[in-house]
Amino acid sequence: MNKFITVFILVLLGGLLAICVAQPEDLSPDLKTAALKDAACTTTAGAQHADAKSGDEQNADANGDSTMEALPIRSSGREVGTIVEVQGACHCQNGNCDALVYLRNGGGYRLALHEKYASLHPMKIVKQGMPSLTGQFEISTLEMETTVYDWDGKSYKPSLCATVIKGKRVPSITRHPCRTPAR
């Protein structure tokens, strides 16, 4: 009976720890508002009712099913920005969702990058004081586009782009010219 109780307590503590670690960073109200505005969905239904509603009400209706996750961008031990992933019916296509990069600008934030990715993360490589970012765009379960963004002192620019095709053992990686990021 003692072994059962010990195992039960360890499983309970492990589950509690996993829940605490997996909690995304909370967004400040101003950053949440900016992300909803910058990732606003445009629907044909919203356009039909444009005369009846203001722009703010349309954004609230279109983004009502949205969830957000935040990932801090750190450099030299301090937070310099935040990656916000907005998920919802109108924000995601084929597993790729709106990914917005906000950099600290005085007391607020400014939008530095807005793309659709299955995954967007800061890297350990730092250029001109800012970490590089890597984004993965899923084309299919076996194929993805990978883009590395480097900081040029004013904005993030794509510096390395490749198509990755998963094989049985070793993936095939084909480098190609980068496209200009969407705005």
One Martini backbone bead per residue (centre of mass of N, CA, C, O) as a GRO file, in nm:
protein
  183
    1MET     BB    1   0.055   0.064  -0.019
    2ASN     BB    2   0.301   0.260  -0.009
    3LYS     BB    3   0.372   0.242  -0.311
    4PHE     BB    4   0.107   0.356  -0.418
    5ILE     BB    5   0.124   0.633  -0.279
    6THR     BB    6   0.396   0.719  -0.396
    7VAL     BB    7   0.316   0.702  -0.695
    8PHE     BB    8   0.074   0.893  -0.679
    9ILE     BB    9   0.232   1.144  -0.585
   10LEU     BB   10   0.430   1.156  -0.825
   11VAL     BB   11   0.216   1.187  -1.044
   12LEU     BB   12   0.083   1.441  -0.929
   13LEU     BB   13   0.339   1.620  -0.932
   14GLY     BB   14   0.405   1.585  -1.232
   15GLY     BB   15   0.139   1.708  -1.338
   16LEU     BB   16   0.166   1.982  -1.197
   17LEU     BB   17   0.433   2.060  -1.330
   18ALA     BB   18   0.338   2.043  -1.626
   19ILE     BB   19   0.123   2.264  -1.601
   20CYS     BB   20   0.310   2.496  -1.507
   21VAL     BB   21   0.513   2.487  -1.752
   22ALA     BB   22   0.281   2.507  -1.992
   23GLN     BB   23   0.228   2.792  -1.933
   24PRO     BB   24   0.164   3.065  -2.079
   25GLU     BB   25   0.223   3.374  -2.130
   26ASP     BB   26   0.095   3.656  -2.034
   27LEU     BB   27  -0.087   3.909  -2.165
   28SER     BB   28  -0.108   4.215  -2.212
   29PRO     BB   29  -0.362   4.421  -2.291
   30ASP     BB   30  -0.211   4.583  -2.518
   31LEU     BB   31  -0.102   4.330  -2.672
   32LYS     BB   32  -0.373   4.191  -2.722
   33THR     BB   33  -0.501   4.421  -2.884
   34ALA     BB   34  -0.285   4.435  -3.105
   35ALA     BB   35  -0.311   4.141  -3.204
   36LEU     BB   36  -0.612   4.152  -3.285
   37LYS     BB   37  -0.573   4.382  -3.488
   38ASP     BB   38  -0.334   4.257  -3.668
   39ALA     BB   39  -0.519   3.965  -3.685
   40ALA     BB   40  -0.759   4.038  -3.836
   41CYS     BB   41  -1.051   3.933  -3.960
   42THR     BB   42  -1.185   3.867  -4.287
   43THR     BB   43  -1.524   3.867  -4.375
   44THR     BB   44  -1.810   3.851  -4.556
   45ALA     BB   45  -2.000   3.903  -4.319
   46GLY     BB   46  -1.860   4.160  -4.223
   47ALA     BB   47  -1.905   4.319  -4.489
   48GLN     BB   48  -2.222   4.310  -4.486
   49HIS     BB   49  -2.214   4.457  -4.177
   50ALA     BB   50  -2.059   4.737  -4.190
   51ASP     BB   51  -2.295   4.943  -4.148
   52ALA     BB   52  -2.386   4.826  -3.853
   53LYS     BB   53  -2.075   4.827  -3.776
   54SER     BB   54  -1.797   4.865  -3.626
   55GLY     BB   55  -1.467   4.778  -3.632
   56ASP     BB   56  -1.446   4.675  -3.337
   57GLU     BB   57  -1.689   4.478  -3.352
   58GLN     BB   58  -1.582   4.305  -3.580
   59ASN     BB   59  -1.324   4.206  -3.437
   60ALA     BB   60  -1.468   4.071  -3.201
   61ASP     BB   61  -1.633   3.871  -3.370
   62ALA     BB   62  -1.397   3.741  -3.539
   63ASN     BB   63  -1.218   3.692  -3.249
   64GLY     BB   64  -1.390   3.513  -3.043
   65ASP     BB   65  -1.219   3.224  -3.111
   66SER     BB   66  -0.957   3.324  -2.998
   67THR     BB   67  -0.617   3.232  -2.931
   68MET     BB   68  -0.326   3.289  -2.716
   69GLU     BB   69   0.035   3.282  -2.750
   70ALA     BB   70   0.337   3.333  -2.561
   71LEU     BB   71   0.685   3.431  -2.650
   72PRO     BB   72   0.972   3.520  -2.539
   73ILE     BB   73   1.228   3.761  -2.614
   74ARG     BB   74   1.575   3.716  -2.551
   75SER     BB   75   1.846   3.946  -2.445
   76SER     BB   76   2.078   3.964  -2.216
   77GLY     BB   77   1.842   3.876  -1.993
   78ARG     BB   78   1.616   4.027  -2.161
   79GLU     BB   79   1.318   4.153  -2.265
   80VAL     BB   80   1.251   4.247  -2.624
   81GLY     BB   81   0.999   4.048  -2.675
   82THR     BB   82   0.713   3.897  -2.865
   83ILE     BB   83   0.550   3.599  -2.942
   84VAL     BB   84   0.239   3.574  -3.122
   85GLU     BB   85  -0.015   3.326  -3.123
   86VAL     BB   86  -0.296   3.298  -3.337
   87GLN     BB   87  -0.591   3.113  -3.274
   88GLY     BB   88  -0.824   3.001  -3.527
   89ALA     BB   89  -1.028   2.972  -3.787
   90CYS     BB   90  -0.908   3.250  -3.935
   91HIS     BB   91  -0.582   3.197  -3.851
   92CYS     BB   92  -0.590   2.900  -3.977
   93GLN     BB   93  -0.391   2.696  -4.213
   94ASN     BB   94  -0.279   2.389  -4.210
   95GLY     BB   95  -0.135   2.462  -3.914
   96ASN     BB   96  -0.114   2.770  -3.986
   97CYS     BB   97  -0.050   3.061  -3.796
   98ASP     BB   98  -0.056   3.349  -3.654
   99ALA     BB   99   0.256   3.535  -3.640
  100LEU     BB  100   0.376   3.768  -3.397
  101VAL     BB  101   0.618   4.035  -3.371
  102TYR     BB  102   0.714   4.201  -3.072
  103LEU     BB  103   0.865   4.504  -2.981
  104ARG     BB  104   1.008   4.701  -2.778
  105ASN     BB  105   0.870   5.053  -2.727
  106GLY     BB  106   0.932   5.155  -2.461
  107GLY     BB  107   0.611   5.110  -2.318
  108GLY     BB  108   0.569   4.934  -2.572
  109TYR     BB  109   0.476   4.811  -2.898
  110ARG     BB  110   0.599   4.664  -3.209
  111LEU     BB  111   0.558   4.554  -3.524
  112ALA     BB  112   0.790   4.323  -3.702
  113LEU     BB  113   0.606   4.052  -3.759
  114HIS     BB  114   0.383   3.880  -4.013
  115GLU     BB  115   0.288   3.539  -4.011
  116LYS     BB  116   0.256   3.199  -4.118
  117TYR     BB  117   0.289   2.936  -3.865
  118ALA     BB  118   0.359   2.647  -3.685
  119SER     BB  119   0.651   2.781  -3.611
  120LEU     BB  120   0.799   3.029  -3.374
  121HIS     BB  121   1.147   3.101  -3.285
  122PRO     BB  122   1.405   3.163  -3.098
  123MET     BB  123   1.744   3.193  -3.107
  124LYS     BB  124   2.091   3.188  -3.010
  125ILE     BB  125   2.134   3.381  -3.227
  126VAL     BB  126   2.308   3.701  -3.249
  127LYS     BB  127   2.209   4.014  -3.414
  128GLN     BB  128   2.240   4.324  -3.324
  129GLY     BB  129   2.103   4.231  -3.026
  130MET     BB  130   1.927   4.004  -3.178
  131PRO     BB  131   1.751   3.736  -3.218
  132SER     BB  132   1.696   3.493  -3.407
  133LEU     BB  133   1.453   3.342  -3.628
  134THR     BB  134   1.232   3.048  -3.656
  135GLY     BB  135   1.033   2.917  -3.927
  136GLN     BB  136   0.745   2.691  -3.977
  137PHE     BB  137   0.594   2.568  -4.280
  138GLU     BB  138   0.329   2.370  -4.349
  139ILE     BB  139   0.246   2.162  -4.623
  140SER     BB  140   0.294   1.878  -4.490
  141THR     BB  141   0.382   1.596  -4.319
  142LEU     BB  142   0.663   1.591  -4.516
  143GLU     BB  143   0.649   1.917  -4.561
  144MET     BB  144   0.868   2.214  -4.527
  145GLU     BB  145   0.922   2.552  -4.440
  146THR     BB  146   1.228   2.730  -4.373
  147THR     BB  147   1.295   3.028  -4.170
  148VAL     BB  148   1.546   3.277  -4.129
  149TYR     BB  149   1.574   3.552  -3.905
  150ASP     BB  150   1.736   3.866  -3.919
  151TRP     BB  151   1.880   4.135  -3.771
  152ASP     BB  152   1.942   4.482  -3.916
  153GLY     BB  153   1.845   4.718  -3.686
  154LYS     BB  154   1.514   4.742  -3.781
  155SER     BB  155   1.459   4.439  -3.892
  156TYR     BB  156   1.325   4.147  -4.004
  157LYS     BB  157   1.508   3.918  -4.219
  158PRO     BB  158   1.544   3.698  -4.454
  159SER     BB  159   1.834   3.457  -4.483
  160LEU     BB  160   1.705   3.155  -4.468
  161CYS     BB  161   1.590   2.909  -4.709
  162ALA     BB  162   1.391   2.596  -4.686
  163THR     BB  163   1.328   2.266  -4.788
  164VAL     BB  164   1.165   2.002  -4.605
  165ILE     BB  165   1.204   1.645  -4.648
  166LYS     BB  166   1.085   1.368  -4.517
  167GLY     BB  167   1.237   1.075  -4.447
  168LYS     BB  168   1.327   0.780  -4.322
  169ARG     BB  169   1.607   0.918  -4.202
  170VAL     BB  170   1.683   1.162  -4.398
  171PRO     BB  171   1.646   1.470  -4.471
  172SER     BB  172   1.558   1.695  -4.723
  173ILE     BB  173   1.761   1.984  -4.810
  174THR     BB  174   1.650   2.292  -4.978
  175ARG     BB  175   1.782   2.566  -5.091
  176HIS     BB  176   1.642   2.907  -5.123
  177PRO     BB  177   1.507   3.181  -5.201
  178CYS     BB  178   1.372   3.447  -5.050
  179ARG     BB  179   1.094   3.595  -4.955
  180THR     BB  180   0.896   3.847  -4.894
  181PRO     BB  181   0.746   3.962  -4.639
  182ALA     BB  182   0.453   4.008  -4.509
  183ARG     BB  183   0.212   4.295  -4.420
   0.00000   0.00000   0.00000
